[in-house]
Amino acid sequence: MKLYTFSAAPNPRRVALLLKYKGINVDTQEVDLMSKAQFSESFCAVNPRSTLPTLVIDDGTVLTDTIAICMYLDTIYPERSLFGSNDVERAQVVGRCHQIFFEGFSAVAEVLRNQGEAFKDRPLPGPLKMPQIPQLVERGNLRIGAFFEAMDAELAGREFLVGKNMSQADIDLYVVLGFCGWVKRKIPETCPVLLAWFSGMKTKLGE
């Protein structure tokens, strides 16, 4: 099994924190997104979508979606599961991960990728080229603000998003909140629950 990753990027961090929390060691190769190594011939032969993380299983199966990689690793290394203690919690964790990705991660990406030269012609991950839409920067920032408020309300009276233990949903939220810094957004003082939760998660994850 081999994991292709870029440690600084948010989606690879979701997997890296799962591996750290569960104490799993996986053969890992860095693919430098800054130098656009994801578009190299050698990596495209592994993953034509040119996205990270990418996990190649021993039988040759290639997983390219972060949540799929996390679920697979949690299944084959079941100790300290990050996908709940029963079927209902598992469904709730997946639902939360989807919510966080759609409402939070994609909002930050909308701001990040639709301005500046770094993502010119690449507002979406992968090899497809298309123009940036500057108007989406304003909308993305509005979405980020709404996401902060929603998560602050969701976490009121809770230590974790699902059940009584840490889950992948908590890791994903933690990563997205850090990702907000890439577009110069931080948790506002008007969201004290979320601020306290983020600080607590940083300690729990040994960051």
N, C-alpha and C positions, 0 to 999 in steps of 0.2 A: 504494500500500500504506500502511495506517495502523494503528498500534499504540495501543490503549487500555490504560493501565496505571496503577499507583499505586506509585511508586518504593520506598516503604518496606516494602511487603508481600512475603512470601517468594516466592510464585509469580512475580510480576512481576520479582523480582530474578534468578530463574533465567534469564529471557529477557534481562534487561539485561546480565548478565555475559557471556552468549554474544555479544551485540552488541558489547560492549566488547572482548572477547578477539579477535573477528574483524575489528574495525574497521569495523563496518557502521553507517550512519546511516539511520534510518527515521523518517518522519513520526510523531510521538508526541503523544498527548493524555492528560493526567493526569485520572483520575476519582477524586475524593476519597472513599475508603472511610469516613473518619472522619465525614463529613457524610452518609453513605449515598447518595452521588450515583450509585452503581451501580443504584439502584432508580428513578432518574429516568426520566421518559417518553422522553426523547431517547436515553439509553443503552439502555434496554430495547428500543427499536426496532432497535438494532444487535445486541444480545445479550440475548434474553429470559431467559437463565439468570442474568443479573446478576452474572457472574463476571469476574475479571481474572486474567491478561491476556486481551485479545481482539485478534486480528489480522484486519483486513479486506484481502483480496488485491485487486489491481487489477480482476479480473474479477467482483468482488462476493462471492466465497466468503468465509465467516466461519469462522475457526478459534478455538475457545474452550478447548481443552485445552493446557496448557503444553507437554507433551512433543511434541504435534503441531506447535505453533508452532515449537519449537526444531528439530525434524527438518526442517520445511519450509524454515526460514531457512538451516540448514546445507546443504541440498540446492541451493538457488539461489545460495548463496555458499559454494562448496566449499573455498575456500582455508582452511587451518588447520582442517580438519574436526574437529569435536568428537564425531563418531559413528564413530570408528575408521577404520582404513586398509584394511579388507576386510570381507566379509560376516559372517564370524564375529565380529569385533570389534564390528561394528554391532549384531549381535544381543546380544552381551554388554553393551554400553553400555545398550541399552534395558532389558535385564533388571535391571541394576544400578539404573537410574533408578526402575524399578518397585519394587524392593526398598527403596530409600531412602525413596520416597514412602510405601509401606505401613508399613514398620517404624519410620521416624523421623518424617516429616512428619505423618502422621495421628495419631501418639502425642502430639505437641506440640499439635496442633489439638484433640485430645480433652480435654486439660487446659485449654487456653485458652478453648474455647467452652462448656464445661459449668460455668462458675462466673462470678459477677459479673453486673453489669447491662449491660456493653458488648455481650454476645451473648445477652441474654435473648430467648427464643423463636427464636434463630437459631444453634443448635449446629452446623448444617451450612451451607455456602455456598449462596447463591442465595435465591430468594424464598420457599421453603417454610418455614412456621412450625411449630415443634414445641417441646416443653418440653426444658429442660436436664436432664441426668441427673448429679447431683453425684457419684454413685458412680464415674463414669467418670474423674473427676479422679485418684483413687488408682490406678486401673488404668493410666491414661495415664502417670503418673509412673514406675510400674514398667516400662512398656514403654520409656520413655526411657532408664532405667538399663540395660536389656538391650541397647538399641541402641548405646549408648556402648561397651559391652563387646564386642559383635559387630564393630563397625567397627574397634576397636582391634586385634582379632585378625585381621581381614581385611587390614589394611594392614601387618601385620608383614612387613618385608623388601620392601615395595613403595613406589614413589614415587607411582604412580597406580593407580586401581582396575582399569583395563583397559589392557593393553598398555604401551607405553613413552612414551605422550604423554597430555597432559591430555585429558579427555573431558567430556561433559555430566554424566556420573555424578559426576565430581570436583566440578564446579560445584554440582550438586544437594546433594551431601553437605556441602559448605562452607556453602551457604545454610541447610540444615536445622540444622546445628550452631549457626549464628548465631540461628536462629529459636528454639532452645531457651532463649535468654536472655529471650524474651518471657514465659516461665513460670518465670523465675528458676532455670533449670538451666544448668549449665556442665559442660564436660568435666572429669571428676574426675581427681585426681592418680594414681589407680590405672590410668589409661589413657594412659601416657606416649607411646605411638606415635601415638595420635590427637591428643594435644596438639601434638606436634611437627609432624605432618602439617598440622593446621589453621593453625599459624603459618606454615609454608612456603607453603601455598596463599594465605594473605593477601598474602604478598610477591609470588607469581607473578601474582596478579590485580590487583596495584597498589592494594590496598585500604588 
